[in-house]
Amino acid sequence: MTALIVAFIILMALLGAPVFVFLSAFALLGFTLAEIPTTAIIVEIYSQFANTPLLYTIPLFTFAGYILAESKTSVRIVNFSKAILGWLPGGLAIVSLCACAFFTAFTGASGVTIIALGGLLFPALIKEKYPENFSLGLLTSSGSLGLLFPPSLPVILFGVVSQASINKLFAAGMVPGVLLIVLLSLYSIFSARRAKTARSALSFKEVIRATNQAKWELFIPVLIGVGIYGGFVTLGEIATITIVYALFIEVFIYRDLTLSQIPSIMVKSMVLVGGILIILGSAVGLTNYMIDAEVPMKIFEVIQQFISSKFVFLILLNIFLLIVGCLLDIYSAILVVVPLILPIAVNYGIDPVHLGIIFLTNLEIGYSTPPVGMNLFIGAFRFNRSVVKLFRASIPFLIILLISLMIITYVPELSLGLIERLGIK
């Protein structure tokens, strides 16, 4: 009977049942077999939420990101980036990378970046004689590029699930995030020179004009960085300040939005948050069963019989996470997989913060890989091209991201060095 129930749950998952349904089903089955009252699941969920005081920052930062996405922030950020970087070889491609990173950091790699920037940047890249495949691959793979930068929602969620310091995770993601942009920029420069793309002249007048237009939005990352790492405010306080600031500049200074639009924007952002919290509740139940049953330790004991090298374990971990990234969206992957692999990784001497950056970089790549890469499907809708074409166009960029992943994995100082230098607690 148990085997039939397990088979039925797996069949539900294969037929497209929501993630929280089969997570909850496995949790209920596990507790029933262990003869533990199922009310324990509710107790564990309540305990998890009560003991995670920073959980409320998730809806706050998400709302702030959606405010920026619904306004004309994308246009101003692109114009500013173009004025600063457009004169370089491959300037517009580098502008695209930087603009996408900025947006993804605030929208949480939810696909909003491709929607907001795709229609603006794709025609501009084609106009400046960038090859179509290069342009499609660039924008598709860059839709999740800023995932490691604060105040990225997946970083916060990883911190909540792993109990790692979110401030440390934000600091740890800075250098690896810049590394990704630099390596992709170098490839963009090479491709631009080969295609003999157009370049704009550097104009200090245009730089001043674009900076003046975007100055209020450019201040947001400074506000967050100084507020958190200067020790002036907590993460929760800076989340609230960011919302108030974003609302004020977009409604009263730029006037891109009206007060009547705010409720609908709030609804859009909370639909995403609601989905995350439902999955989180289901995952908490399953995670607590696995901990009670000592599943992670049993897996570690089996792995340890065959793998004693930390180097080899990291290779297998990356392969596993790349597969997970191909099959699950990033929020489900964090909630389901992190509790399982975290104890195993710690036993191999891997710092939880470093693991977080490895994990998120893998999932960032997964956004552009089939069969469920969100960027591929959103890009197919936005650019009116097939998913297969977008994947083929993204392959050179994915190779560079994989090289970056290897560097991030085996050079932990990239993730942990800034934390040590700044003395972040």
Secondary structure as GFF3:
##gff-version 3
##sequence-region A 1 425
A	DSSP	alpha_helix	2	14	.	.	.	ID=ss1
A	DSSP	alpha_helix	19	33	.	.	.	ID=ss2
A	DSSP	alpha_helix	39	50	.	.	.	ID=ss3
A	DSSP	three_ten_helix	53	56	.	.	.	ID=ss4
A	DSSP	alpha_helix	57	70	.	.	.	ID=ss5
A	DSSP	alpha_helix	73	85	.	.	.	ID=ss6
A	DSSP	alpha_helix	91	107	.	.	.	ID=ss7
A	DSSP	alpha_helix	112	127	.	.	.	ID=ss8
A	DSSP	alpha_helix	132	141	.	.	.	ID=ss9
A	DSSP	three_ten_helix	142	148	.	.	.	ID=ss10
A	DSSP	alpha_helix	153	162	.	.	.	ID=ss11
A	DSSP	alpha_helix	166	195	.	.	.	ID=ss12
A	DSSP	alpha_helix	204	229	.	.	.	ID=ss13
A	DSSP	alpha_helix	235	248	.	.	.	ID=ss14
A	DSSP	pi_helix	249	253	.	.	.	ID=ss15
A	DSSP	three_ten_helix	259	261	.	.	.	ID=ss16
A	DSSP	alpha_helix	262	292	.	.	.	ID=ss17
A	DSSP	alpha_helix	295	306	.	.	.	ID=ss18
A	DSSP	alpha_helix	310	327	.	.	.	ID=ss19
A	DSSP	alpha_helix	330	347	.	.	.	ID=ss20
A	DSSP	alpha_helix	352	366	.	.	.	ID=ss21
A	DSSP	alpha_helix	374	383	.	.	.	ID=ss22
A	DSSP	alpha_helix	387	410	.	.	.	ID=ss23
A	DSSP	alpha_helix	413	422	.	.	.	ID=ss24
###
